[in-house]
C-alpha cells in the first residue's frame, strides 16, 4: 500500500516516471534528476546503480553492480558490472 501511494503520487505525479512495483532493485539505487525515467518491469537492477534523467531501460535485461546510465540513454541489452551506458541505443563507454 505504501509503495502504491509513493508510486502514484511521487513517481508518476511529480517526476513523470514509470517504475513498477515488481522491479528487482539492489541497494543504493540513485535516480539523478528522476524525470521521464522508464524502466521495464522485467529489468533487474544491481547494487549502487545510477540512472539519469530521461533514461529508458527496456526489455528483459540486467543492470550489474556499479552501473551508470546516462541521461536519455536507451538501454536494450545487458552490460557487465561497472559499465557506463550512453546513447541511443546505449553503448558501453567504460
C-alpha positions in Angstrom: 0.0 0.0 0.0 2.8 2.5 0.9 4.6 1.7 -2.3 1.4 2.3 -4.3 1.0 5.7 -2.7 4.7 6.5 -3.4 4.3 5.3 -7.0 1.2 7.2 -7.9 1.8 10.4 -6.1 5.6 10.9 -6.2 6.9 8.9 -9.0 4.2 9.3 -11.6 2.7 12.6 -10.5 5.8 14.8 -9.7 8.6 13.0 -11.6 6.6 11.8 -14.6 8.5 8.5 -14.4 7.4 4.8 -14.6 8.8 2.4 -12.0 6.9 -0.8 -11.5 6.3 -2.5 -8.1 7.7 -5.7 -9.5 11.2 -4.3 -10.1 14.1 -6.2 -8.6 16.2 -3.4 -7.2 19.5 -3.7 -5.4 20.8 -1.4 -2.6 22.0 2.1 -3.4 19.9 2.9 -6.5 20.3 6.6 -7.3 17.9 8.4 -9.7 19.7 11.6 -10.7 17.1 14.2 -11.7 14.4 11.5 -12.0 12.2 13.0 -14.7 10.9 10.9 -17.6 12.7 7.7 -16.5 11.1 4.5 -17.8 12.1 1.1 -16.5 10.6 -2.1 -17.9 9.1 -4.4 -15.2 11.4 -7.3 -16.0 14.6 -5.4 -15.5 16.9 -6.5 -12.7 18.9 -3.6 -11.1 22.1 -4.3 -9.2 23.7 -2.5 -6.3 25.0 1.1 -6.5 23.3 1.9 -9.9 22.9 5.5 -11.1 20.1 6.3 -13.6 20.0 9.8 -15.0 17.1 11.9 -16.4 15.2 10.6 -19.4 16.7 7.2 -19.4 14.7 4.3 -20.8 15.6 0.7 -19.8 13.7 -1.7 -22.0 13.4 -5.4 -22.1 14.4 -8.4 -20.1 17.9 -7.2 -19.1 20.1 -6.9 -16.0 22.0 -3.8 -14.9 25.0 -5.1 -13.0 26.6 -3.5 -9.9 28.1 0.0 -10.1 26.5 0.8 -13.4 25.8 4.3 -14.6 23.0 5.0 -17.2 23.5 8.4 -18.9 20.8 11.0 -19.5 18.3 10.0 -22.3 20.1 6.7 -22.9 18.0 3.8 -24.3 19.3 0.6 -22.8 18.2 -2.5 -24.6 20.7 -5.2 -23.6 22.6 -6.4 -20.6 26.0 -4.9 -19.8 28.7 -6.0 -17.3 29.3 -4.7 -13.8 30.9 -1.2 -13.7 29.6 -0.2 -17.2 28.6 3.3 -18.3 25.7 3.3 -20.7 25.2 6.3 -23.0 23.5 6.9 -26.3 20.5 5.7 -28.4 20.8 2.7 -28.4 23.1 2.6 -25.4 26.7 1.6 -25.7 29.3 0.9 -23.0 31.9 3.6 -22.8 33.8 2.4 -19.7 
